Amino acid sequence: MQRRNRLSRSKDFDTVYRRGRSVSSRYLVLHWFRRDDDADGEPRLGLAVPRSVGSAVARNRVKRLLREAWRDLMPSIPPGQDYVLAARPGLAEPAETRGKDWLVAEIGEILERARP
């Protein structure tokens, strides 16, 4: 995933959290917000992986896996929206044991529920 497709500013995260909508599953929460200023632009992703997920090594591994899974799903993601994908405690172990395909399926399921 390229840098231009990432949310990095606190202001952007706050906008998605406050003005957007959300859906959740056992391991993930997806927040999204439609950008009015760039309705046809590429979707942007921010990741939130709290300390409760695990050690720094585990959190960084989860972030890498989430970015990789998101990259696989990019062609099917609607344009002009900002997303924040928040990991819940307990995600590190199944993500590691079940692999990237499982994570792609989990994120795909959440994205389907997020569509209008």
C-alpha positions as CSV (number, residue, x, y, z in Angstrom):
1,M,0.0,0.0,0.0
2,Q,1.4,3.3,-1.0
3,R,1.8,6.3,1.3
4,R,-0.8,8.4,-0.5
5,N,-3.3,5.7,0.3
6,R,-2.7,6.0,4.1
7,L,-4.2,8.2,6.8
8,S,-1.5,9.5,9.0
9,R,-2.7,12.7,10.6
10,S,-4.6,12.7,13.8
11,K,-7.1,15.2,12.3
12,D,-8.0,12.7,9.6
13,F,-8.5,9.9,12.2
14,D,-10.7,12.1,14.3
15,T,-12.8,13.0,11.3
16,V,-13.4,9.4,10.5
17,Y,-14.2,8.5,14.1
18,R,-16.5,11.5,14.7
19,R,-18.3,11.9,11.4
20,G,-18.2,8.4,10.0
21,R,-19.9,5.2,10.5
22,S,-18.7,1.8,11.7
23,V,-19.2,-1.9,11.6
24,S,-17.4,-4.6,13.7
25,S,-16.6,-8.2,13.9
26,R,-15.0,-10.3,16.6
27,Y,-11.5,-9.2,15.7
28,L,-11.9,-5.9,13.7
29,V,-13.8,-2.6,13.7
30,L,-14.0,-0.7,10.4
31,H,-14.8,3.0,10.5
32,W,-15.4,4.9,7.3
33,F,-16.2,8.4,6.1
34,R,-17.0,9.7,2.6
35,R,-14.7,12.5,1.5
36,D,-16.7,15.3,-0.1
37,D,-13.6,17.1,-1.4
38,D,-12.3,14.1,-3.3
39,A,-15.2,11.9,-4.2
40,D,-13.3,10.0,-6.9
41,G,-10.0,9.8,-5.2
42,E,-8.4,6.5,-4.1
43,P,-9.5,5.1,-0.7
44,R,-7.2,5.8,2.2
45,L,-6.6,3.6,5.2
46,G,-5.5,4.2,8.7
47,L,-4.7,1.4,11.1
48,A,-5.3,1.4,14.9
49,V,-3.6,-1.4,16.7
50,P,-3.8,-0.8,20.5
51,R,-1.3,-2.2,23.1
52,S,-3.9,-4.7,24.2
53,V,-3.3,-6.7,21.0
54,G,0.2,-7.6,22.1
55,S,3.8,-6.6,22.3
56,A,5.3,-4.1,19.9
57,V,6.5,-7.0,17.7
58,A,3.1,-8.5,17.6
59,R,1.4,-5.2,16.8
60,N,3.8,-4.4,14.0
61,R,3.3,-7.9,12.6
62,V,-0.5,-7.4,12.7
63,K,-0.2,-4.0,11.0
64,R,1.9,-5.5,8.2
65,L,-0.6,-8.3,7.7
66,L,-3.5,-5.8,7.7
67,R,-1.8,-3.6,5.1
68,E,-1.1,-6.6,2.9
69,A,-4.6,-7.9,3.1
70,W,-6.0,-4.4,2.3
71,R,-3.7,-4.2,-0.7
72,D,-5.3,-7.4,-2.0
73,L,-8.8,-5.9,-1.6
74,M,-8.0,-2.5,-3.1
75,P,-9.6,-3.1,-6.5
76,S,-13.0,-3.8,-4.8
77,I,-12.9,-0.9,-2.4
78,P,-15.2,2.0,-3.2
79,P,-13.3,5.3,-4.1
80,G,-13.5,8.6,-2.2
81,Q,-13.6,7.2,1.3
82,D,-11.4,7.2,4.3
83,Y,-11.2,4.1,6.4
84,V,-9.8,3.3,9.8
85,L,-9.3,-0.4,10.6
86,A,-9.0,-1.0,14.3
87,A,-7.8,-4.3,15.6
88,R,-9.4,-5.8,18.7
89,P,-7.5,-7.8,21.4
90,G,-7.0,-11.3,20.4
91,L,-6.3,-10.7,16.7
92,A,-2.6,-11.4,16.7
93,E,-2.8,-15.1,17.3
94,P,-5.4,-16.0,14.7
95,A,-3.9,-13.7,12.2
96,E,-0.6,-15.5,12.6
97,T,-1.9,-19.0,12.6
98,R,-4.6,-18.8,10.0
99,G,-2.6,-16.5,7.6
100,K,-3.3,-13.8,5.2
101,D,-6.1,-15.5,3.3
102,W,-8.2,-15.6,6.5
103,L,-7.5,-11.9,7.2
104,V,-8.5,-11.0,3.6
105,A,-11.8,-12.8,4.1
106,E,-12.4,-11.1,7.5
107,I,-11.8,-7.6,6.0
108,G,-13.8,-8.5,2.9
109,E,-16.8,-9.5,5.1
110,I,-16.6,-6.3,7.1
111,L,-16.4,-4.2,3.9
112,E,-19.5,-6.0,2.5
113,R,-21.4,-5.0,5.6
114,A,-20.2,-1.4,5.3
115,R,-21.6,-1.0,1.8
116,P,-24.9,1.0,1.5
